[in-house]
Amino acid sequence: MDTTHEMLTVTGQAKATLPVGDDLSPITVIGTEPIRQSFGGETLKQAINSRRAPGVSRVVLNPDAHVGYGAPVGCVMVSPTHVYPGPVGVDIKCSMSLLQTDLPAEALHDAAERRKVIKAITKRVPTGAGRGQRHAPKSRRVDGRLGFQVATEGASKAVLKKLGIPKSWAEACEDAFHLGPDGTSDSLAARLQWLGRERDKLDRIESKYRQLGSYGGGNHFGEAEVVRLAGGERERAVAETFGLKDGCVAFLSHCGSRGFGHDLAMTQFRSLKSVFQSRGLAFPAGDPQLVYAHADSAEGQQYLCDMAMGANFATVNHLLINALVLEAFREVFPGIRGELVYFISHNIARQEPIDGAVQWVHRKGATRALPAGHPQLAGTRFESTGHPILLPGNPRDGSSVMVADAGAEASAFSVNHGAGRRMSRTRAKKQLVQSEIDRGLADHDIISNCRTYPRDEAPDAYKDFNEVLKSVRQAGLASEVARLQARFVIKDGAPADD
């Protein structure tokens, strides 16, 4: 019988600790009692394995946690010395972004108008694994030269100009660009040239460039929202500082580095696994998905280069999607204005000051949460408020914009990245009833581009979003400043009939 749940020690209303032995500090667990009960034994086991891995100084388990590759999805793993590809994941810099428009909610009251916008978006932004620009007649074309520039420069002024993206949007990014471990983009260029040294490898890389400006499959989505400001006077003031407009339409996106980042990540997994085997090294807990490298080693430097390039691609992918979405809205509603509220990642390793030292903070399905006054926000427009935190829930129950509180230090300045799965995809497809899913969305007047909404992405496949947010609030990590109510959803699926 699994006894890991019995080991959880409650230290606060929505905080608990999970001891791991070996004189190591315990894992910090964020979640109310119902949320803690949602963690399966395998999730807790993966968290313990991650905490015991070499070079790891701290692990946090967020309320959306569930089984992942090596480390749980929804965890934070901190190390002063080592980098771990597993706790970054195969979708390097999978992220959220939010575009705020001045279009009043009433403009999308009519389903026919929403269908027009959906059609305009899907003409510009493809969806699905392997799908690229040739599937969308009004997308931006990306050749090998521009793709190389995107991967090595990120959201540079030159890249944004070539793609028709407002230059000011770079200032609304958690990171507008990533450099190599030597602090230059030259090391990224050299690495990418080496990866494409053979014709077939270069052809594959350039084919992935053509996915720029697209959503993937699975849990990736675009969603038109109505913004409802929440909370008291302080929260509303913060929301307005962020540029949120009560009662207006916004657009929330979830995607990452597409096939380009996936290939980089899988190459690193294979390479590091081969290094372990050739040197006779033991995998942490016997799990090859917890391979690692010292950050200063040759292998660590190569991983950091590849992660940076994947992250650059993901950044520009989001910005381009938002530019295309705004263009689509203007096709239906000429003259509307839109600004990027924020772009924030949840699959990345970054160097940050944690526990008095600069350490590698791996966030696997976890979102950075820096409160007002944090040194890494100095000189940004979020210095006095903290930055926006974008948390997707599900179309039926809404999504949330939050801002970190001082208590976020307890979770390595991190929160969850969404609701988190409570059902595997296989179980959801077997147990959830399509007619009930479709009726539930219809009852909330939510439409999508799909003929039938994917069963494995149905709201009931995910945890109770309100309980997840309650966990964050009661743990003192963050406060909600706005709730987002879905009006339509763009997903990977068979297109709906016109």
C-alpha positions in Angstrom: 0.0 0.0 0.0 1.3 3.5 -0.9 2.1 5.5 2.3 3.5 8.7 0.7 0.4 10.7 1.5 0.7 9.8 5.1 4.1 11.4 5.2 2.8 14.8 4.3 3.1 17.2 7.2 0.8 20.2 7.2 2.6 23.4 8.0 -0.2 25.9 7.0 -3.7 26.0 5.7 -2.5 25.3 2.1 1.1 24.3 2.7 2.6 20.9 3.7 6.0 19.3 3.7 7.1 16.0 2.4 10.2 14.5 4.1 12.7 12.8 1.9 15.2 11.5 4.5 19.0 11.5 4.0 19.2 14.8 6.1 17.8 16.7 3.1 15.3 19.6 3.5 11.7 18.4 2.9 9.7 19.1 -0.3 7.4 22.1 0.0 3.9 21.1 -1.0 1.3 23.7 -2.0 -2.3 22.6 -1.8 -5.5 22.5 0.2 -6.5 19.1 1.6 -8.6 18.2 -1.4 -5.7 19.1 -3.7 -3.1 17.2 -1.7 -5.4 14.1 -1.9 -5.3 14.5 -5.7 -1.6 13.8 -5.8 -1.1 10.1 -6.7 1.7 8.1 -5.1 3.7 8.2 -8.4 3.6 12.0 -8.4 5.0 12.1 -4.9 7.6 9.4 -5.7 8.8 11.5 -8.6 9.1 14.5 -6.4 11.1 12.6 -3.9 13.4 11.2 -6.6 13.9 14.8 -7.9 14.8 16.1 -4.4 17.4 13.3 -3.9 19.0 13.8 -7.3 22.6 15.1 -7.3 23.1 18.9 -6.9 19.4 19.6 -6.0 18.9 22.0 -3.1 15.1 22.4 -3.1 11.9 21.1 -4.6 8.4 22.6 -4.6 5.3 20.7 -5.6 2.5 23.0 -6.8 -1.3 22.3 -6.6 -1.5 21.3 -10.3 1.2 18.6 -10.0 0.8 15.3 -11.7 3.0 12.6 -13.2 5.5 13.8 -15.7 8.8 12.7 -17.4 11.3 12.1 -14.6 10.0 15.0 -12.5 6.4 15.8 -11.9 4.6 18.4 -14.1 3.9 21.2 -11.7 7.2 21.2 -9.8 10.1 23.5 -9.1 13.6 22.0 -8.8 16.4 24.3 -7.7 20.2 23.6 -8.1 23.2 25.8 -7.6 25.3 23.7 -9.9 23.4 21.3 -12.2 21.0 21.5 -15.1 18.3 18.9 -15.7 16.5 18.6 -19.0 13.7 16.6 -17.6 12.4 19.3 -15.2 12.4 21.7 -18.2 10.6 19.2 -20.5 10.4 18.5 -24.2 8.4 21.6 -25.0 11.1 24.1 -24.1 9.6 27.3 -22.8 6.0 26.3 -23.2 4.3 29.5 -22.2 1.2 31.7 -21.8 0.5 35.1 -23.4 -2.4 37.5 -23.1 -3.4 40.0 -25.7 -5.9 42.7 -24.4 -8.1 44.5 -26.9 -10.5 47.4 -26.5 -13.3 45.4 -28.1 -16.4 45.4 -25.8 -17.6 42.0 -24.7 -21.0 42.6 -26.4 -19.3 42.5 -29.8 -18.9 38.7 -29.4 -22.4 38.0 -28.0 -23.5 36.7 -31.4 -22.1 33.2 -32.2 -22.0 34.1 -35.9 -19.6 37.0 -35.2 -17.4 34.6 -33.1 -17.4 32.2 -36.0 -16.1 34.9 -38.3 -13.2 35.6 -35.9 -12.4 31.9 -35.5 -12.3 31.6 -39.3 -10.1 34.6 -39.6 -7.7 33.3 -37.0 -7.4 29.8 -38.4 -6.6 31.2 -41.8 -3.5 32.7 -40.2 -2.6 30.4 -37.3 -2.4 26.6 -37.9 -3.1 24.1 -35.1 -1.8 20.6 -34.5 1.4 18.6 -34.3 3.5 19.0 -37.5 1.3 21.7 -38.9 3.0 24.7 -40.4 2.4 27.8 -42.5 1.4 26.0 -45.6 -1.8 25.0 -43.8 -2.8 28.7 -43.2 -3.0 30.9 -46.3 -2.6 34.2 -44.4 0.3 33.1 -42.1 3.7 34.7 -42.2 6.3 32.9 -44.2 9.6 31.9 -42.5 12.6 30.8 -44.5 15.8 29.3 -43.2 17.6 32.5 -42.8 14.8 34.1 -40.7 14.3 30.9 -38.7 18.1 30.9 -37.9 17.8 34.5 -36.7 14.7 33.8 -34.6 16.5 30.9 -32.8 19.6 32.8 -32.1 18.3 36.3 -31.4 14.8 35.8 -30.0 12.6 38.9 -30.1 15.3 41.3 -31.4 14.2 44.5 -33.1 15.3 43.1 -36.4 13.2 39.9 -36.0 10.1 41.8 -34.8 10.4 44.2 -37.8 10.6 41.3 -40.3 7.6 39.6 -38.9 5.5 42.7 -38.4 5.3 42.4 -34.6 5.1 45.6 -32.6 8.5 46.4 -31.1 7.0 47.4 -27.8 5.7 43.9 -27.2 9.3 42.8 -26.3 8.9 44.8 -23.1 5.9 42.7 -22.1 8.0 39.5 -22.1 9.3 37.6 -19.1 12.4 37.2 -21.3 12.4 38.7 -24.8 15.6 36.8 -25.8 18.0 34.2 -24.4 21.8 34.2 -24.9 24.2 31.3 -24.7 25.9 30.5 -21.4 28.8 32.7 -22.4 26.5 35.7 -22.6 26.4 36.0 -26.4 24.3 35.0 -29.3 27.4 33.9 -31.2 27.6 30.7 -29.2 24.0 29.9 -30.2 24.8 30.6 -33.8 27.8 28.3 -33.7 25.8 25.6 -32.0 23.0 25.8 -34.5 25.4 25.7 -37.5 26.9 22.6 -36.0 23.5 20.9 -35.5 22.7 21.6 -39.2 26.1 20.6 -40.5 24.6 17.8 -42.7 22.0 18.4 -45.4 19.3 16.1 -44.0 19.7 17.6 -40.5 19.5 21.2 -41.9 16.4 20.3 -43.9 14.7 19.0 -40.8 15.6 22.1 -38.8 14.4 24.4 -41.5 11.1 22.4 -41.7 10.6 23.2 -38.0 11.2 26.9 -38.6 8.1 26.9 -40.8 6.0 26.0 -37.7 6.6 29.5 -36.3 3.3 31.2 -35.6 1.3 28.0 -34.9 -0.3 26.1 -32.0 0.6 22.5 -31.3 -1.8 19.8 -30.3 -2.7 18.4 -26.9 -3.3 21.1 -24.3 -2.2 24.0 -26.6 -4.9 26.5 -27.3 -6.0 30.0 -28.1 -9.0 31.4 -26.3 -11.1 34.6 -26.6 -11.9 35.9 -23.2 -14.0 38.5 -21.5 -12.0 40.2 -18.7 -13.6 40.7 -15.3 -11.5 42.5 -12.8 -11.5 40.8 -9.4 -10.5 41.5 -5.8 -10.4 44.8 -3.8 -9.0 48.2 -4.5 -5.3 47.0 -4.6 -6.0 44.2 -7.0 -8.0 46.4 -9.4 -5.3 49.0 -9.4 -2.7 46.3 -10.2 -5.0 44.9 -13.0 -5.3 48.4 -14.5 -1.5 48.9 -14.3 -1.1 45.6 -16.2 -3.4 47.1 -19.0 -6.4 44.9 -18.3 -9.7 46.3 -19.4 -12.8 45.3 -17.5 -15.6 44.1 -19.8 -13.4 43.9 -22.9 -12.2 41.0 -25.0 -8.7 39.6 -24.5 -7.0 36.6 -26.1 -5.1 33.9 -24.1 -2.6 31.6 -25.8 -0.8 28.5 -24.6 1.9 27.0 -26.8 5.7 26.6 -26.9 8.7 25.9 -29.1 6.8 23.4 -31.4 8.8 20.8 -33.2 12.0 22.9 -33.2 12.2 22.8 -29.4 11.0 19.2 -29.2 13.9 18.1 -31.5 16.4 20.0 -29.4 15.2 18.5 -26.2 15.1 14.9 -27.5 18.6 15.3 -28.9 19.7 16.4 -25.4 18.0 13.5 -23.7 19.7 11.0 -26.1 23.1 12.7 -25.8 23.1 12.9 -22.0 21.8 9.3 -21.7 24.7 8.2 -23.9 27.2 10.1 -21.7 25.8 8.4 -18.6 26.1 5.0 -20.1 29.5 5.5 -21.6 30.8 6.7 -18.2 29.0 4.1 -16.2 27.0 6.6 -14.2 23.9 5.7 -12.4 20.6 7.5 -13.3 19.0 9.2 -10.3 16.5 6.7 -8.9 17.3 4.6 -12.0 15.3 7.0 -14.2 17.0 8.0 -17.4 14.6 10.9 -17.7 16.4 12.5 -14.7 19.7 12.8 -16.6 21.7 15.9 -15.7 24.9 17.8 -16.4 27.0 20.2 -14.3 26.2 23.6 -15.7 29.8 24.4 -16.4 30.6 21.1 -18.1 30.7 20.8 -21.9 27.5 18.8 -21.8 25.9 21.4 -19.6 26.9 24.3 -21.9 25.5 22.5 -24.9 22.2 21.9 -23.1 22.0 25.6 -22.1 22.6 26.6 -25.7 19.9 24.3 -27.0 17.5 25.4 -24.3 18.1 29.1 -25.1 17.4 28.5 -28.8 14.2 26.6 -28.1 13.2 29.4 -25.7 13.9 32.1 -28.3 11.7 30.2 -30.8 8.9 29.9 -28.3 9.1 33.6 -27.5 8.8 34.7 -31.1 6.2 32.0 -31.8 3.9 33.6 -29.1 4.5 37.1 -30.3 3.8 36.2 -33.9 0.6 34.4 -32.9 -0.6 37.4 -31.1 0.1 39.7 -34.0 -1.8 37.4 -36.3 -4.7 37.1 -33.9 -5.0 40.9 -33.6 -4.9 41.1 -37.4 -7.7 38.5 -37.6 -9.9 40.5 -35.1 -9.3 43.6 -37.1 -10.6 41.8 -40.2 -13.9 41.4 -38.5 -13.9 44.5 -36.3 -11.8 47.2 -38.1 -10.0 49.7 -36.0 -9.8 47.9 -32.7 -6.6 48.2 -30.7 -4.7 45.6 -28.9 -1.6 45.4 -26.6 0.3 42.5 -25.2 -0.3 42.3 -21.5 2.4 39.7 -20.8 4.2 36.6 -22.0 5.4 34.2 -19.4 7.0 30.7 -19.5 6.4 27.6 -17.5 9.0 25.1 -18.9 12.4 26.7 -18.4 15.5 26.8 -16.3 16.7 30.3 -15.2 19.4 31.6 -12.9 17.7 33.4 -10.0 18.5 34.4 -6.4 17.1 31.7 -4.2 17.9 31.2 -0.5 20.7 33.7 -0.6 22.5 32.3 -3.7 22.1 32.5 -7.5 20.8 29.1 -8.5 19.3 27.3 -11.5 15.5 27.3 -11.0 13.9 24.6 -13.1 10.2 25.2 -13.6 8.4 22.2 -15.1 4.8 23.2 -15.5 5.4 26.0 -13.0 5.2 29.8 -13.4 7.6 32.4 -12.1 6.0 34.6 -9.4 8.0 37.7 -8.5 6.3 40.2 -6.2 6.7 43.9 -6.1 10.2 45.0 -5.2 11.9 41.8 -6.3 15.5 42.6 -7.6 14.9 40.9 -10.9 12.1 43.3 -11.7 14.2 46.4 -11.1 14.0 48.8 -14.0 10.9 47.1 -15.5 7.4 48.5 -15.5 6.4 45.8 -13.1 8.9 46.8 -10.4 6.2 48.4 -8.1 3.5 45.8 -8.7 5.0 42.4 -9.5 4.5 41.0 -13.0 1.3 39.4 -14.4 0.8 35.6 -13.7 -1.3 34.0 -16.4 -3.0 30.8 -15.2 -5.2 28.8 -17.6 -8.1 26.9 -16.0 -10.5 25.5 -18.5 -13.1 27.1 -20.8 -16.1 26.3 -18.6 -14.6 27.6 -15.3 -12.4 30.4 -16.7 -8.8 31.3 -16.3 -7.0 33.8 -14.0 -4.6 36.6 -13.9 -2.8 36.9 -10.6 0.1 38.8 -9.0 2.6 37.5 -6.6 2.6 38.3 -2.9 5.6 38.4 -0.6 4.8 34.9 0.6 5.9 33.6 -2.8 9.4 33.2 -1.4 8.2 30.0 0.3 7.7 28.4 -3.1 10.9 29.6 -4.7 8.9 32.5 -6.2 6.8 30.1 -8.2 3.1 29.1 -8.6 1.3 26.5 -10.7 1.0 26.8 -14.4 -2.7 26.0 -14.6 -5.3 23.5 -13.3 -3.3 20.3 -13.8 -4.6 17.0 -15.1 -6.7 14.8 -12.9 -7.2 12.2 -15.6 -4.7 10.7 -18.1 -5.6 11.3 -21.7 -6.4 7.6 -22.1 -8.7 7.6 -19.1 -10.4 10.8 -20.2 -11.1 9.4 -23.7 -12.6 6.2 -22.2 -14.7 7.7 -19.4 -15.9 11.1 -20.5 -19.0 11.3 -22.6 -18.8 13.5 -25.7 -22.4 14.7 -25.6 -22.0 15.8 -22.0 -18.8 17.7 -22.8 -20.4 19.5 -25.7 -23.6 20.3 -23.8 -21.5 21.7 -20.9 -19.7 24.1 -23.2 -22.9 25.0 -24.9 -24.6 25.7 -21.6 -21.9 28.3 -21.0 -22.2 29.6 -24.6 -18.7 28.6 -25.6 -17.9 27.6 -29.1 -14.8 26.2 -30.7 -13.2 25.6 -34.1 -13.6 21.8 -33.5 -16.5 19.7 -34.8 -16.3 17.9 -31.4 -14.3 19.2 -28.5 -11.4 16.8 -27.7 -12.4 14.5 -24.9 -8.9 14.4 -23.4 -9.0 18.2 -23.1 -12.5 18.5 -21.6 -12.8 20.6 -18.4 -13.5 17.5 -16.3 -10.2 16.0 -17.3 -8.6 18.7 -15.2 -8.5 19.5 -11.5 -11.0 21.8 -9.8 -9.6 25.2 -10.9 -11.2 27.1 -8.1 -9.6 24.7 -5.5 -6.2 25.2 -7.2 -6.5 29.0 -7.0 -7.7 28.7 -3.4 -4.5 26.7 -2.7 -2.4 29.6 -4.1 -4.2 32.3 -2.2 -4.3 30.5 1.1 -0.6 29.7 0.9 0.0 33.5 0.6 1.7 33.1 -2.8 -0.4 35.3 -5.0 -3.7 37.3 -5.4 -6.2 37.2 -8.2 -6.6 40.5 -10.1 -8.9 39.3 -12.9 -10.9 36.3 -14.1 -11.1 35.5 -17.8 -14.4 34.1 -19.2 -14.1 32.1 -22.4 -16.2 33.0 -25.4 -14.5 30.7 -28.0 -11.6 28.3 -28.1 -9.1 27.4 -30.8 -7.8 23.8 -30.4 -6.3 21.0 -32.5 -9.2 19.0 -33.9 -11.4 18.3 -36.9 -12.8 21.7 -38.0 -16.4 22.6 -37.3 -18.8 22.8 -40.2 -19.4 26.4 -41.4 
